[in-house]
Amino acid sequence: MLAGEYFPMTKKPDRDKHQLKERQKIESGVFDRQTLISISKVLKKGIIDNMDYPVSTGKEAIVFKCTSSSGSSIALKIYKISTSIFLKKMDYMHGDPRFSKIKLGERDIVFSFARKEFRNLEICEKAGVSAPKPIFLQGNVLVMGFLGESGLPYPQLVQTVCEEKFLDSILADVRRLYGAGLVHADLSEYNIMVGNDGTTYLIDFGQGVVLAHPKAEEFLERDVRNVIKFFAKSGVVRDLEEELKKIRG
């Protein structure tokens, strides 16, 4: 059974070779029975009309650009049940009081990471952090706002020319996030997108932890260090301790 049996997979015009290349990376195993059930339930909710094409693939998940029932672009993120990589990331679960009683079955762990990202995105939305808008969660399938224009995703920070205003914006969001009781815990130039108007967006919140997590401060320091180190390569220099002090207030 293919995803197309639930959604007609439309082809993006040839000029958008990015989507075609991403689509070729997808293994048939991504659409296992449980994932197809989750997608079917999303469809029945009337949230998505069409699953258009993949815009990002990784070891943990695949993100599709979709068309909503209103005709707007939204994103659908599928956490891969077939991967064992989540077992190596249990440090981000253990110690987070929100997920202290998760089951250790493969499917349950993947579902928990999807639920964790959805909850973290809800915190971002309430705190005014620039991040994808959480829309709906079903099992290992997360529906959220699409960050892009004309069907194409915004570039990652690593793909852009660094500007000091980008760093200011990112650190301001890290500060808002911390003020809301959350640390991204996996922040880097690969988990930040830059809009056409220069707005920066934090993405991939599956590893985000609340401040009650025993390693929250360690993760915060690593996040800020990663970002500062990346900008320093372009001559935009900041002091790590000073920025951490600002974030912690």
Rosetta silent file (secondary structure, phi, psi, omega in degrees, C-alpha in Angstrom):
SEQUENCE: MLAGEYFPMTKKPDRDKHQLKERQKIESGVFDRQTLISISKVLKKGIIDNMDYPVSTGKEAIVFKCTSSSGSSIALKIYKISTSIFLKKMDYMHGDPRFSKIKLGERDIVFSFARKEFRNLEICEKAGVSAPKPIFLQGNVLVMGFLGESGLPYPQLVQTVCEEKFLDSILADVRRLYGAGLVHADLSEYNIMVGNDGTTYLIDFGQGVVLAHPKAEEFLERDVRNVIKFFAKSGVVRDLEEELKKIRG
SCORE:     score description
SCORE:     0.000 S_00000001
   1 L     0.000  134.127 -177.246    0.000    0.000    0.000 S_00000001
   2 L  -109.395  159.889  179.328    1.401    3.412   -0.944 S_00000001
   3 H   -59.584  -30.838 -178.610    0.866    6.861    0.493 S_00000001
   4 H   -62.065  -17.480  178.314   -0.774    7.807   -2.780 S_00000001
   5 H   -74.529  -18.439  175.572   -3.706    5.591   -1.869 S_00000001
   6 L   -99.967  -41.208 -179.675   -4.503    8.106    0.868 S_00000001
   7 L  -132.756  134.118  172.443   -3.266   11.245   -0.846 S_00000001
   8 L   -68.931  122.392 -178.273   -2.518   11.812   -4.527 S_00000001
   9 L   -83.204  103.359 -177.938    1.203   12.640   -4.583 S_00000001
  10 L   -80.802  153.037 -178.427    1.471   15.626   -6.878 S_00000001
  11 L  -101.421  129.667  178.052    4.636   16.455   -8.733 S_00000001
  12 L   -74.482  148.792  177.480    6.241   19.854   -8.349 S_00000001
  13 L   -50.775  151.613 -174.825    7.301   21.630  -11.561 S_00000001
  14 L   -55.393  -27.395 -178.145   10.717   20.586  -12.890 S_00000001
  15 L   -63.660  -23.880 -179.726   12.304   23.837  -11.770 S_00000001
  16 L   -95.091   67.646 -176.194   11.917   22.663   -8.195 S_00000001
  17 H   -66.828  -18.791  179.423   14.421   19.824   -8.427 S_00000001
  18 H   -56.854  -48.096 -178.164   14.863   19.962   -4.664 S_00000001
  19 H   -64.722  -40.124 -179.181   11.572   18.172   -4.045 S_00000001
  20 H   -64.520  -40.010  178.977   12.247   15.538   -6.679 S_00000001
  21 H   -65.044  -43.365  179.171   15.639   14.784   -5.180 S_00000001
  22 H   -63.920  -38.892 -177.574   14.178   14.515   -1.690 S_00000001
  23 H   -62.646  -34.646 -179.032   11.414   12.267   -2.939 S_00000001
  24 H   -68.384  -19.826 -178.798   13.943    9.806   -4.340 S_00000001
  25 H   -78.599  -16.911 -173.334   15.446    9.368   -0.867 S_00000001
  26 L   -74.386  128.239  175.847   12.259    7.973    0.605 S_00000001
  27 L   -90.209  149.690 -179.061   12.212    4.273    1.254 S_00000001
  28 H   -60.834  -24.563 -179.070    8.995    2.334    0.941 S_00000001
  29 H   -65.928  -14.915  179.647    9.410    1.323    4.600 S_00000001
  30 H   -62.114  -39.419 -177.444    8.515    4.842    5.725 S_00000001
  31 L   -92.844   64.383  176.361    4.865    4.165    5.008 S_00000001
  32 L   -75.097  175.493 -174.720    4.430    1.222    7.332 S_00000001
  33 H   -57.574  -46.091 -177.524    0.997    0.131    8.513 S_00000001
  34 H   -63.907  -39.606  179.070    0.989    2.309   11.641 S_00000001
  35 H   -65.986  -40.950  178.649    2.054    5.401    9.699 S_00000001
  36 H   -64.085  -36.424  177.136   -0.638    4.830    7.084 S_00000001
  37 H   -64.631  -43.952  179.711   -3.236    4.510    9.847 S_00000001
  38 H   -62.832  -43.686  179.458   -2.057    7.804   11.367 S_00000001
  39 H   -63.723  -40.155  179.484   -2.144    9.567    7.989 S_00000001
  40 H   -60.291  -40.145 -179.835   -5.616    8.181    7.334 S_00000001
  41 H   -68.705  -34.979  175.571   -6.878    9.648   10.615 S_00000001
  42 H   -63.824  -42.136  179.193   -5.387   13.039    9.715 S_00000001
  43 H   -61.681  -43.203 -178.535   -7.203   12.846    6.389 S_00000001
  44 H   -65.371  -24.872  177.568  -10.510   12.009    8.072 S_00000001
  45 L   -73.810  -12.159  179.670  -10.130   15.111   10.236 S_00000001
  46 L    75.530   20.172 -178.674  -10.249   17.181    7.054 S_00000001
  47 L   -80.349  -37.502 -175.853   -6.974   18.915    7.860 S_00000001
  48 E  -121.707  135.587  175.020   -5.152   17.915    4.671 S_00000001
  49 E   -96.711  -34.669 -173.732   -6.437   17.667    1.130 S_00000001
  50 E  -148.523  135.936  174.817   -3.223   16.663   -0.586 S_00000001
  51 E   -99.208  101.846 -165.224    0.188   15.304    0.368 S_00000001
  52 E   -78.760  -64.148 -177.670    2.285   17.036   -2.262 S_00000001
  53 E  -166.438  156.455  179.026    5.978   16.165   -1.993 S_00000001
  54 E   -75.019  141.228  177.342    8.805   15.727    0.545 S_00000001
  55 E  -116.833  -11.759  179.181   10.867   18.795    1.379 S_00000001
  56 E  -157.073  134.503  176.711   13.194   17.306    3.986 S_00000001
  57 E  -128.531  145.529  179.117   14.438   13.822    4.816 S_00000001
  58 L  -153.749 -178.455 -179.282   16.516   12.626    7.736 S_00000001
  59 L   -67.997  -31.723 -174.640   17.315    9.620    9.880 S_00000001
  60 L   -94.075  -33.307 -171.298   14.495   10.404   12.293 S_00000001
  61 E  -157.428  166.033  174.183   11.743   11.851   10.140 S_00000001
  62 E  -127.500  136.579  179.531   10.498   13.030    6.760 S_00000001
  63 E  -112.324  128.881  178.327    8.681   16.318    6.218 S_00000001
  64 E  -109.120  142.777  167.493    6.136   16.731    3.417 S_00000001
  65 E   -82.569  130.024 -179.060    4.707   19.914    1.985 S_00000001
  66 E  -128.222  165.137  174.769    0.945   19.451    1.958 S_00000001
  67 E  -108.936  126.842 -177.908   -2.127   21.385    0.883 S_00000001
  68 E   -78.648  173.026  179.008   -4.683   22.058    3.589 S_00000001
  69 L   -64.130  -21.045  178.752   -8.453   21.896    3.192 S_00000001
  70 L   -92.598   -2.930  178.688   -8.412   25.694    2.799 S_00000001
  71 L    94.800   -1.876  179.765   -5.799   25.529    0.034 S_00000001
  72 L   -86.399  165.549  178.862   -2.870   26.839    2.070 S_00000001
  73 E   -86.147  132.690  173.483    0.491   25.112    2.489 S_00000001
  74 E  -136.233  167.735 -177.914    1.113   23.143    5.665 S_00000001
  75 E  -113.020  143.871  176.518    3.763   20.633    6.707 S_00000001
  76 E  -124.276  119.014 -177.970    3.350   17.005    7.708 S_00000001
  77 E  -107.202  123.305  179.357    6.214   15.420    9.622 S_00000001
  78 E  -105.562  115.605  173.432    6.415   11.645    9.812 S_00000001
  79 E   -79.039  126.885 -175.621    8.555   10.214   12.586 S_00000001
  80 L   -74.141  119.625  178.001   10.035    6.958   11.310 S_00000001
  81 L   -75.975  -26.873 -175.483    8.947    3.972   13.347 S_00000001
  82 L   -76.836   -8.632 -178.285   11.439    1.720   11.566 S_00000001
  83 L   -92.825  150.110  179.079   14.496    3.587   12.887 S_00000001
  84 L  -102.556    5.056 -174.996   16.296    2.775   16.133 S_00000001
  85 H   -62.221  -28.828 -178.538   17.923    6.208   16.447 S_00000001
  86 H   -66.182  -26.996  178.357   15.399    7.307   19.080 S_00000001
  87 H   -64.548  -25.418 -179.592   16.729    4.664   21.458 S_00000001
  88 H   -84.950   -4.402 -176.240   20.020    6.584   21.449 S_00000001
  89 H  -116.895   23.532 -177.390   18.268    9.801   22.461 S_00000001
  90 H   -68.505  -15.086  175.851   16.507    8.666   25.591 S_00000001
  91 H   -59.387  -28.118 -178.770   18.532   11.156   27.664 S_00000001
  92 H   -80.136  -15.732  175.996   16.145   13.793   26.356 S_00000001
  93 L   -93.574  -50.642  179.648   13.182   11.818   27.692 S_00000001
  94 L   -64.972  125.366 -178.371   14.603   10.617   30.975 S_00000001
  95 L   103.145  -15.404  175.586   14.551   13.542   33.344 S_00000001
  96 L   -91.950  108.769 -174.620   11.711   15.336   31.573 S_00000001
  97 H   -59.593  -19.392  179.355    8.808   15.045   34.036 S_00000001
  98 H   -70.922  -20.647 -175.796    6.294   15.289   31.196 S_00000001
  99 H  -130.317   40.543 -176.557    7.459   11.907   29.896 S_00000001
 100 L   -77.613  -15.674 -175.424    8.466   10.063   33.022 S_00000001
 101 L  -120.978   30.392 -179.980    6.134    7.119   32.419 S_00000001
 102 L   -73.626  147.674  176.892    6.619    6.326   28.724 S_00000001
 103 L   -78.029  157.586 -174.469    6.683    2.707   27.651 S_00000001
 104 L   -98.134   10.731  175.063    9.884    1.342   26.153 S_00000001
 105 L   -69.484  150.481 -176.827    8.386   -0.287   23.077 S_00000001
 106 H   -53.970  -47.954 -178.501    9.779    0.988   19.766 S_00000001
 107 H   -65.608  -41.796 -179.201    6.454    2.452   18.640 S_00000001
 108 H   -62.572  -38.961  179.536    5.740    4.031   22.037 S_00000001
 109 H   -65.452  -45.108  179.346    9.128    5.770   22.081 S_00000001
 110 H   -62.889  -43.912  177.937    8.641    7.205   18.580 S_00000001
 111 H   -59.421  -38.452 -178.407    5.129    8.371   19.482 S_00000001
 112 H   -67.077  -37.858  177.684    6.541   10.041   22.600 S_00000001
 113 H   -67.560  -37.505  176.486    9.112   12.013   20.600 S_00000001
 114 H   -65.134  -43.237  179.135    6.380   13.188   18.226 S_00000001
 115 H   -65.560  -36.270  179.345    4.217   14.186   21.197 S_00000001
 116 H   -63.515  -44.595  179.425    7.204   15.915   22.786 S_00000001
 117 H   -64.705  -41.415  179.796    7.789   18.058   19.699 S_00000001
 118 H   -60.603  -45.945  179.639    4.101   18.960   19.482 S_00000001
 119 H   -64.144  -39.843  179.498    4.024   20.072   23.127 S_00000001
 120 H   -65.772  -37.073  176.844    7.240   22.031   22.703 S_00000001
 121 H   -67.307  -33.064  175.459    5.836   23.821   19.663 S_00000001
 122 H   -63.655  -39.684  177.428    2.783   24.746   21.721 S_00000001
 123 H   -64.551  -42.338  178.111    5.106   26.341   24.271 S_00000001
 124 H   -58.492  -45.259 -178.186    6.873   28.213   21.467 S_00000001
 125 H   -61.702  -44.495 -179.223    3.598   29.561   20.148 S_00000001
 126 H   -68.130  -30.927 -176.932    2.506   30.825   23.575 S_00000001
 127 H   -87.210   -5.910 -179.164    5.930   32.370   24.242 S_00000001
 128 L    78.844   22.770  177.830    6.093   34.197   20.907 S_00000001
 129 L   -82.301  135.826  178.925    9.045   32.169   19.637 S_00000001
 130 L   -73.522  107.550 -176.287    9.387   32.031   15.837 S_00000001
 131 L  -159.287  166.940  177.350    8.792   28.347   15.093 S_00000001
 132 L   -58.993  141.483  178.383    6.345   26.171   13.123 S_00000001
 133 L   -78.122  124.344  177.600    2.759   26.487   14.338 S_00000001
 134 E   -71.684  131.878 -176.966    1.503   23.206   15.869 S_00000001
 135 E  -115.967  -49.410 -175.642   -1.731   22.119   14.198 S_00000001
 136 E  -162.076  148.809  177.758   -2.461   18.463   14.914 S_00000001
 137 E  -131.360  132.361  175.553   -0.816   15.286   16.181 S_00000001
 138 E  -141.186  106.396  179.622   -1.770   11.713   15.412 S_00000001
 139 L    60.834 -118.417 -179.939    0.575    8.941   16.527 S_00000001
 140 L   -98.813   15.812 -178.339    3.884    9.476   14.743 S_00000001
 141 E  -116.211  121.532 -178.622    2.474   12.117   12.376 S_00000001
 142 E  -114.126  125.596  177.140    2.767   15.805   13.251 S_00000001
 143 E  -103.919  130.452 -176.828    0.958   18.500   11.262 S_00000001
 144 E  -149.546  173.793  179.520    2.374   22.009   11.562 S_00000001
 145 E   -63.704  146.478  179.284    2.769   25.299    9.759 S_00000001
 146 L   -91.874  125.768  179.236    4.832   25.283    6.564 S_00000001
 147 L   -97.594   95.341 -179.056    7.878   27.542    6.634 S_00000001
 148 E   172.132 -178.213  178.578    8.387   28.610    3.049 S_00000001
 149 E  -140.920  147.447  178.821    6.960   30.369    0.025 S_00000001
 150 L    54.022   33.853  177.004    5.674   29.224   -3.370 S_00000001
 151 L    83.143   -2.696 -179.226    5.904   25.610   -2.234 S_00000001
 152 E  -108.421  136.841  179.370    9.598   25.812   -1.385 S_00000001
 153 E   -71.385  151.885  173.647   10.918   25.659    2.188 S_00000001
 154 L   -63.252  154.265  178.570   12.984   28.513    3.540 S_00000001
 155 L   -72.651  154.252  172.226   16.730   27.813    3.578 S_00000001
 156 E   -71.245  157.421  178.393   18.546   26.584    6.655 S_00000001
 157 H   -55.051  -37.532 -178.111   20.818   29.098    8.352 S_00000001
 158 H   -63.522  -19.952 -178.496   23.816   27.151    7.080 S_00000001
 159 H   -94.591    2.948 -175.660   22.685   27.886    3.521 S_00000001
 160 L  -113.292  169.471  172.513   22.507   31.667    3.996 S_00000001
 161 L   -86.777  119.338 -174.898   24.915   34.578    4.298 S_00000001
 162 L   -64.982  136.774  173.809   25.167   35.301    8.017 S_00000001
 163 L  -128.531  148.409 -177.249   24.043   38.683    9.273 S_00000001
 164 H   -60.262  -33.305 -179.758   24.326   40.013   12.804 S_00000001
 165 H   -64.648  -28.134  176.700   20.578   40.631   12.946 S_00000001
 166 H   -65.350  -44.682 -179.713   20.036   36.895   12.458 S_00000001
 167 H   -63.544  -41.980  178.005   22.111   36.133   15.540 S_00000001
 168 H   -58.803  -43.788 -178.725   20.256   38.777   17.560 S_00000001
 169 H   -65.945  -42.678 -179.659   16.931   37.277   16.532 S_00000001
 170 H   -63.919  -47.424 -179.432   17.989   33.714   17.333 S_00000001
 171 H   -65.502  -33.184  176.608   19.329   34.589   20.767 S_00000001
 172 H   -64.452  -38.904  178.425   16.175   36.582   21.514 S_00000001
 173 H   -70.375  -37.072  176.518   14.094   33.476   20.751 S_00000001
 174 H   -62.077  -38.269  178.334   16.359   31.308   22.900 S_00000001
 175 H   -67.026  -43.465  177.279   15.774   33.817   25.703 S_00000001
 176 H   -62.144  -41.667 -179.474   11.986   33.727   25.204 S_00000001
 177 H   -62.427  -45.410  179.158   12.097   29.953   25.144 S_00000001
 178 H   -63.617  -39.659  178.144   14.087   29.818   28.370 S_00000001
 179 H   -63.418  -25.526  178.233   11.682   32.277   29.962 S_00000001
 180 L   -90.155    2.674  176.074    8.868   29.877   29.067 S_00000001
 181 L    88.111   24.872 -176.247   10.723   27.046   30.801 S_00000001
 182 E  -135.891  146.518  174.587   12.118   25.252   27.750 S_00000001
 183 E  -122.649  134.009 -178.053   15.517   24.570   26.159 S_00000001
 184 L   -60.440  -48.884  175.014   15.774   23.494   22.506 S_00000001
 185 L    74.991    4.658  175.901   18.638   21.052   23.275 S_00000001
 186 L  -152.317   34.372 -173.272   19.598   20.483   19.626 S_00000001
 187 L   -81.608  134.158  177.022   20.145   23.970   18.251 S_00000001
 188 L  -163.081  179.438  179.150   22.587   24.524   15.400 S_00000001
 189 L   -64.291  -11.841  179.803   22.809   26.135   11.976 S_00000001
 190 L   -92.933  -16.267 -179.084   20.902   23.124   10.635 S_00000001
 191 L  -110.583   28.103  176.705   17.882   23.566   12.923 S_00000001
 192 E  -134.428  132.895  177.759   17.283   27.223   12.098 S_00000001
 193 E  -114.555  154.487 -178.565   15.554   28.512    8.968 S_00000001
 194 E  -124.190  119.708 -179.624   15.659   32.015    7.519 S_00000001
 195 L   -73.807  166.719 -179.000   12.630   33.527    5.798 S_00000001
 196 L   -62.397  -22.830  179.336   12.779   35.720    2.729 S_00000001
 197 L   -94.242    5.563  178.722   12.191   38.748    4.940 S_00000001
 198 L    92.069   -0.145  177.151   15.067   37.839    7.250 S_00000001
 199 L   -70.114  134.303  176.879   12.949   36.288   10.002 S_00000001
 200 E   -98.677  145.318 -178.601   14.702   33.386   11.698 S_00000001
 201 E  -129.572  133.244  173.868   12.781   30.285   12.802 S_00000001
 202 E   -88.688  135.347 -178.221   13.799   27.574   15.252 S_00000001
 203 L  -132.025  175.413  176.783   12.788   24.079   14.126 S_00000001
 204 L    58.276   74.094 -176.613   13.091   20.417   15.162 S_00000001
 205 L   -99.339   16.824 -177.722   11.962   20.525   18.787 S_00000001
 206 L   -63.168  -22.791 -179.120   11.757   16.784   19.377 S_00000001
 207 L  -100.852   -1.830 -176.761   14.671   16.896   21.831 S_00000001
 208 L   -57.722  139.358 -178.000   13.571   20.042   23.687 S_00000001
 209 E  -125.566  152.003  175.079   13.526   19.714   27.480 S_00000001
 210 E   -78.186  163.304 -175.470   11.905   21.654   30.308 S_00000001
 211 L   -65.709  -18.359  178.326   14.133   23.389   32.854 S_00000001
 212 L   -71.965  -14.530  178.501   13.396   20.663   35.401 S_00000001
 213 L   -64.972  134.558 -176.773   15.490   18.276   33.280 S_00000001
 214 L   -61.061  -20.369 -179.595   18.834   17.633   35.054 S_00000001
 215 L  -108.862   13.684 -176.263   20.790   18.485   31.886 S_00000001
 216 H   -57.086  -46.668 -178.246   18.755   21.522   30.827 S_00000001
 217 H   -67.449  -36.651  176.604   21.496   24.041   31.620 S_00000001
 218 H   -63.419  -43.348  178.712   24.106   21.885   29.921 S_00000001
 219 H   -66.047  -38.864  178.332   21.927   21.680   26.813 S_00000001
 220 H   -60.488  -47.600 -179.784   21.333   25.442   26.881 S_00000001
 221 H   -60.610  -40.701  179.008   25.057   26.150   26.974 S_00000001
 222 H   -65.576  -42.401  178.436   25.646   23.766   24.088 S_00000001
 223 H   -56.933  -52.141 -176.315   22.859   25.379   22.035 S_00000001
 224 H   -66.347  -39.443  178.356   24.232   28.881   22.487 S_00000001
 225 H   -62.012  -43.354  179.862   27.809   27.765   21.901 S_00000001
 226 H   -59.040  -45.240 -177.542   26.843   26.079   18.631 S_00000001
 227 H   -68.147  -46.229 -179.708   25.138   29.205   17.324 S_00000001
 228 H   -62.565  -41.708  179.720   27.863   31.616   18.440 S_00000001
 229 H   -61.935  -40.257 -179.926   30.577   29.383   16.986 S_00000001
 230 H   -65.214  -45.821 -178.916   28.800   29.278   13.626 S_00000001
 231 H   -68.471  -29.730  179.939   28.418   33.064   13.412 S_00000001
 232 H   -61.964  -29.126  178.471   32.020   33.603   14.505 S_00000001
 233 L   -63.617  -23.331  179.839   33.136   31.981   11.242 S_00000001
 234 L  -103.121   10.893  176.718   31.564   34.952    9.451 S_00000001
 235 L    87.842    6.117  177.371   33.103   37.538   11.757 S_00000001
 236 L   -97.151  103.628 -171.010   30.062   38.027   13.998 S_00000001
 237 L  -107.713  134.730  175.334   31.535   37.537   17.456 S_00000001
 238 L  -136.801  153.773  177.942   29.732   37.227   20.793 S_00000001
 239 L   -89.600  126.655 -176.142   30.864   36.177   24.244 S_00000001
 240 H   -59.446  -49.472 -176.628   29.287   32.915   25.393 S_00000001
 241 H   -64.086  -37.929  179.107   29.107   33.767   29.092 S_00000001
 242 H   -65.399  -42.340 -179.457   27.599   37.187   28.433 S_00000001
 243 H   -68.116  -38.371  177.265   24.905   35.755   26.187 S_00000001
 244 H   -63.952  -38.449  178.554   24.075   33.006   28.689 S_00000001
 245 H   -62.793  -41.383  178.808   23.758   35.628   31.409 S_00000001
 246 H   -64.254  -41.670 -177.702   21.293   37.599   29.268 S_00000001
 247 H   -65.733  -42.524 -177.342   19.256   34.480   28.541 S_00000001
 248 H   -78.142  -15.380  177.988   19.074   33.428   32.171 S_00000001
 249 L    72.741    0.000    0.000   18.232   36.946   33.276 S_00000001
